């Protein structure tokens, strides 16, 4: 118990920006490891037919995440951190991200015939 208190006190003594960067790095590593394990599970459990659809899902999900987190998210964080009307900027970000994800999903559904293997 003493070592746990020492550990937390050392982490809390780090300035907030550096601490947040460390937490983000740890979560990124954890998500990567979870993704690796889920890929191994799908490869062994469901076979190659479903694995291709899983890879497409991961690719589309990553593209959506890249656009919304990197672009929209960065702009929203900048405006929210300025302190004026932060609730309005957060609501606008959620609405904009929802609309963007909906548009991408609808486009993928509309053009799904281009993604189906026609060689069978």
C-alpha positions in Angstrom: 0.0 0.0 0.0 2.9 2.4 0.8 4.4 1.9 -2.6 1.1 2.6 -4.3 0.8 5.9 -2.5 4.3 6.8 -3.5 3.6 5.9 -7.1 0.5 8.1 -7.2 2.2 11.0 -5.5 5.1 10.9 -8.0 2.6 10.8 -10.9 0.6 13.7 -9.5 3.7 15.8 -9.0 4.3 15.9 -12.8 2.9 19.0 -14.4 -0.6 18.5 -16.0 0.4 18.6 -19.7 3.2 16.1 -19.3 1.0 13.9 -17.2 -1.7 13.9 -19.8 0.9 13.0 -22.5 2.0 10.1 -20.4 -1.6 8.9 -19.9 -2.3 9.3 -23.6 0.8 7.2 -24.5 -0.2 4.5 -22.1 -3.7 4.3 -23.5 -2.4 4.3 -27.1 -0.2 1.3 -26.2 -3.1 -0.4 -24.5 -5.4 0.1 -27.4 -2.8 -1.1 -29.8 -2.3 -4.3 -27.7 -6.1 -4.8 -27.5 -6.3 -4.4 -31.3 -3.5 -6.9 -31.8 -5.2 -9.5 -29.6 -8.6 -8.9 -31.3 -7.0 -9.4 -34.7 -5.4 -12.7 -33.5 -8.7 -13.8 -32.1 -10.7 -13.0 -35.3 -8.0 -14.7 -37.4 -8.3 -18.0 -35.5 -11.9 -17.9 -34.6 -13.8 -16.9 -37.7 -11.4 -17.5 -40.6 -10.2 -15.6 -43.6 -13.7 -14.7 -45.0 -14.7 -12.6 -42.1 -11.2 -11.4 -41.4 -11.3 -9.3 -44.6 -14.4 -7.6 -43.5 -12.8 -6.9 -40.1 -9.8 -5.4 -41.8 -12.1 -3.1 -43.9 -14.0 -2.1 -40.8 -10.8 -1.2 -38.9 -9.5 0.7 -42.0 -12.7 2.7 -42.3 -12.9 3.3 -38.5 -9.3 4.6 -38.5 -10.0 7.0 -41.4 -13.1 8.4 -39.6 -11.1 8.7 -36.4 -8.2 10.4 -38.2 -10.5 13.0 -39.7 -12.6 13.6 -36.7 -10.0 13.4 -33.9 -7.1 15.0 -35.7 -8.9 17.8 -37.5 -12.2 18.5 -35.8 -11.0 17.3 -32.4 -7.9 19.5 -32.5 -9.9 22.6 -33.4 -12.5 21.8 -30.7 -9.9 21.4 -28.1 -8.3 24.7 -29.1 -11.6 26.5 -28.8 -12.7 24.8 -25.6 -9.4 25.5 -23.9 -9.8 29.2 -24.5 -12.6 29.1 -21.9 -15.3 31.1 -23.7 -18.5 29.2 -24.6 -16.8 25.8 -24.1 -20.1 24.0 -23.8 -21.2 25.4 -27.2 -18.0 24.3 -28.9 -18.2 20.8 -27.4 -21.8 20.5 -28.6 -20.8 21.7 -32.0 -17.9 19.2 -32.1 -20.2 16.3 -31.2 -22.8 17.3 -33.8 -20.2 17.8 -36.5 -18.5 14.4 -35.7 -21.9 12.7 -35.7 -22.8 14.2 -39.1 -19.4 13.3 -40.5 -19.6 9.7 -39.3 -23.1 9.4 -40.7 -22.1 10.7 -44.1 -19.2 8.4 -44.3 -21.3 5.4 -43.3 -24.0 6.3 -45.8 -21.4 6.7 -48.6 -19.9 3.3 -47.8 -23.4 1.7 -47.8 -24.3 3.4 -51.1 -21.1 2.2 -52.8 -20.9 -1.2 -51.1 -21.1 -3.0 -54.4 -17.7 -1.6 -55.3 -16.2 -3.2 -52.2 -17.7 -6.7 -52.8 -15.5 -9.3 -54.4 -17.1 -10.1 -57.8 -14.8 -13.0 -58.7 -17.0 -15.7 -57.1 
